Each structure stands twice: as C-alpha cells, then as structure tokens.
Amino acid sequence: MKISEVTQILHFDESIMLALKEDIPWEDVSANSVVPAGARGEVELLCKQDGVVAGLPVFQRVFELLDPSAEIQLFEEEGSRVKKGDKLGIVRAEIRALLSGERTALNFLGRMSGIATYTRAVADLLAGTKTRLLDTRKTTPGLRIFEKYAVRMGGGNNHRFNLSDGVLLKDNHIGAAGGVRAAIEGAKKYAPFVRKIEIEVETLDQLDEALDAGADIVMLDNMPLDVLKEAVKRCKGKAETEISGNVTRENIANYTALGVDYISSGALTHSAPILDLSLKHLKPL
C-alpha cells in the first residue's frame, strides 16, 4: 500500500503531527546542539523480534513531515511476517530529522506491529472456520485510527469504528430503555432502515426476547460454554451471532467449534505487547 493511499483513506497526518508536537514542542535541543543544519545521513530500521510488521507508512510519514526531502527505502510489505535480525528499511534524510523523529516513528511502528502480531496469532486459531475475528473500541485514546488499521494488517476485521458507525445496544442501553424489546424497538424507530441492529444479551431469556423483537445480530456476552452452545442453536436462521467478553489468544480455542459468525476481542488492541524495533547505524552522507 502506498503512503499516499494510506494518508488519503485514514488521514494519519493530523495524529502524527500531534505526536511530533508532543515530543518536539519547540526544538530538539540534543540534535540541534551536535548536528549542523542541513547535514544529511542515513539509518537502518532493524527488527529485534519475530512478528508481523504494520505501520510502515506511518513510520515513513514521520520523517517526510520533518524533512520533505526524506527518502525511505522499505524492504518489507505491510502485514508481512518478519524475523529477528531482518533489516526492514533505510531512511535517508537530514540528520536532525532522523534524530528528532526516531522515537515517534518507532513508537508508532512498534505499537502497530505488536497489535498486528498478536492479531495474527489469534486469527490463525480461527483458520478453517467461518468465524471472523473482530476488534473493539477498547483502544488508546487518540490512537484508534492506527490501532484498528493494525488489526486489519494482522488479519483481523474492524467492528464499528465509533459511536456514529452502527447500532450496538449494550447492558446500560437496555437498562436506560427499560428492557431488551424496548431498546430494539427504539433503535428501529430512530436508526435508518439500512442499519443493522446489534444487541448484547447475557441470558437465554434476554436472547429469546431479542430474537422475537427482530435483532439482526446478538452479542453473546460472557456466557458459559454450555449456554453459548444453546444460544447459537436458537439463533440459527434468525440472527447473526457474536461472542464477546474476555476473549484472548489463550482461550479462543474454546469457541472455535461453536459456529458463530463473529468473535470480538478487546485484547487485540488493549493487551498486545509492542514489537521490538530499532534505528541503528546512523552515518553521515
């Protein structure tokens, strides 16, 4: 994927600039004190762990914003598996830009690659099933655009991006509306007819009420395995099914044989460790 395509679709630039301003509010005193303005150099991007790389266009864009003449040569594609010791790219730019942008670029790349790596490990456990892996809104404030992008690079799928993106009625919506049926009926009256209505249920009685009221998708939340099996059976031909609630790489195998349509996991974004990457061997040109 080209950097222009990524920035046009996902509007990364504004968030990248906020991160740069956070790290360089006035100037980089360290870099500016030892490197003359205009001096150019190059540095290597190295991988220090096996994983899946994601965020290379963001990494690249950091240096382009600091130095429009920057040249970035990348040796891997987005979403590809990488190994410890791999050289992922070379950045050539003004040395001040290389030094000032290093931490911001690596923070984005390491975080996004970590999410992609974790997501790939979970998605691989669903291989051969009809179940699609979804993320959630349990993202770092201000970084959702990057984290959900990384989920896709790891082989996962995005659930709704924000509260304007779809109707999902959870326990507090149900409480506020006065019950499952009232919540669904209110959503049907308010939301455009093209919107699917998803509702979270915690018991089989709630599930039956949701199906009778015409829910399109039911989220089966934190149900014991035996109850899940019965719930999926009752939904067949009536509504799509999603399992949610503390699903991780360690326990997702418990649900793979149930035949649900979706499994959502907040762990994809809130619990993924970073992938260890570094910029090394900086030299003047």
N, C-alpha and C positions, 0 to 999 in steps of 0.2 A: 504494500500500500504506500502510495506517495505521500510525502508530508503535506502537500497542498490539499489532497483529498481529505486527510485526517483533520486538518485545521478548518476546512470549509464545513465538514459534516459535524464535528464535535466542538468547534470553537474553543480550542485549547488555549489560544494566546492570552486571553484575559487572565486565566487562572495561573498560567506560567509567569506572567508579569507580576502578579500579586506575590508569588513565591520569591521571585527575584528581588522585589522591593523589600520583602521581609528580611532577606539576607544581606542586601546591599542598600540600606536606607539612604546613605549619602555617597559613600565610596568604599572601595575595598582598600583599606589602609595598608594591609600587608602586601598585596600585589603591587599597588602603586608605588610603594616605597622601594621596591627592589627591581622593578622591570620598567624600562623606558617606554613611553607611549609609542605605539606603532610596531614594536618588535613582534615578530611572528614566530610561532613554534608549532609543534605537533605533539600529540599524546595518544597513547593506546588505551582502548577500552578492553579490559580483561575480565573474564568470568572466573569466579573463585569457587563456584558450586555447580553441580549438575542441576538443570532445571529447564523451564520454558521462558523464553525471553519475550517481554511485552513492554511497550513504551519507547521503542527506539525512535519513532517520530517525535516524541515529546523530548527525549534526550537531545536529539538533533536540533529541535526548535529552540531550546535554551541557548545554545551557542549562536544560532542565527540571530536571535533577538539582541544578544550582546555584541555581536560582530557580524553585520550583514555580509561580509566577505568570507565568512567561515566556510570551510569545505569539510564535509563529513563523509567518509567512506565506510560503509557498513558491509559486513561480511555474512550477516545472517538475516533471515526474513522474520517479520513479526510472527509470533506464535510457534517458532521452531524450537526444538529441543537443543539445548546447549550443554556442554560438559566443562567441568573444572579445567582451567588452563586454556580454554579457547580464547582467541583474540577476536572480539566481536566487531571492532572497527578502529578507525583512526580519525582523530579530529585535528584539523589544521586551521589555525585562527590566530588572532592577536593573543599573545601570551597572557596579557591581563584578562582577556575574556575567558581563556582556558582556566585560569586560576579562580576567577570570580564565579564562574558558572559550574565549577566541578561538583560542589556539594548539592546544589539544587538539581542538577541533571541526574546525579546518581541517586538522590532521594526519590525522584520520580521513577526512574528506571528500576531501582531495587524493589520499591513498593509494588509497582505494577507487575514486575516479573514474578515476585513472590506470590501474588494473587493468581496469576496465570499458572504458575507451577502447582499450587495447591488445587486449583480448579481442575487442571488436567488429571491429577491423581484421583480426584473424586469422579470426574466424568468417565475415566477409564473403567471404574467399577460398575458403571451403568451400560457399558458396551454390550450390544446384543439384545438389549431390552427396548421397549417402546417409550420408556420414561425419559423425559427431558429434564435436565438439571437447570434450576433457576437460582439467581441471586435474590437479594432482598434490598430494602432501603437501610440496612444496618451498615452504613458507610461512614467514612470520616467526613465530618462537615467541611464543605468546600472542595472535596476531592472526589465526589461521586462520579463525575464525568470520566475521570481517569480509572477509577476502580471498576466501574461497570464495563468499560472498554476492555480492561484486562481480563475480566471474566470471559468475555467473548473470545479473546485471544487464547484462552486456556481451554476452549471447547465447551463452555457453558452458555447459557442463554440469559437474557435480561428479563426479569419481571418488570413491573411498572417502574418507570424512571423517577416519577414524583407523584404527588397527590393529584395533579391535574391529568395524569396519564390513564387512569382507569378507576373503576369502582371496586373497592375491596372493603367489605364490611366486617370489622373485627369485633371482639367482645364488647368493647366500650361503645361502638356504634350501635350494637344490638341493645345494650343497656339504655343508651340515650333514646333510642326509638321505641323502646317498650317491648321488644321481642324480635325473634327471627323473622316472622312473617311481616311484621310492621316495617322492619328495616328494608326488606326486599321490596315490599310494595312502595315504600317511599322512594327507593332508588329507581324503580321502574317508572315512576311518575316524573322524576326530576331529570334523570340522565337521558341523553339522546338514545334513540332506539338502537343505534348501531353499537352501543357499548354493551359488552358482556358484564354481567353482574356476578361477582365472586363473593362468597360469604364464608367466614370462619365458623366452624362448629366443633364442639368439644365432646358431644354425646350423641348417641344414636337417635334420641328423641329430637334433638336440635336438627340433626341431619334429615330426618323424615319431614320435619316442618319446612326446612329449606327446599327440599325436593318438591314438596307439594305446592310451595309458593312460586316455583319456577326459577330457581337459581341456575345460572349457566355453569358455574364452577363452584365446587365446595372444597374448602381448605380444611383438611382433617388435621386438627391441631393437637399435638401431644397425646395422641390416643395410644393405649396399649396395643400390642401387635394383634391379639385376637379380636379386639374391637375394630381395628383397621381392616382386617380381612372381611368382616361382616359389612362394614361401611362401604367398601369398594364394591361388594356384591350388590348392595342396594342401589348404588349409583349407576350401575351398568345400564346404558341406553337412556339415561335420564340427565346426567350432568357429567362434566369432566371432573377429574379428581386431582387434588394436590395434597401432598403430605408436607407438613411443616412442624417445626418445633425441635430445636436442639439436634438437628441432623448434622453429622460430621463425617469425615473420612473414616473414622473408626467404627461407626455404627450403621452406615448407609447400606451395608450388605443385608441388614435385617429387612429392608424394604424392597429390594430389587425384584423379588418374585411376586409382588402383590399385583402388578399390572396397572399401577397408577399412571396417570398422564404426566404428572409433574412432581418433582421433589424440589423444594426450595430450601436453601441453606444460607443462613446469615454468616456462617463460619467462612464462606468463600472470601468475604471481604473483611470481617472483623477479627479473624483469627489466623490469617495467613502470615507466616514469617516472611521477611524480606529475602530476596535472593542476593547473595553477596557478590558485588561487582566493584571494580575499582578502575581509576585512571592512573596509569603508570608510565614511566619512562618519558617524561616530558623533556623535549630538547628544542633548542632554538633552530630556526631555519635560516 
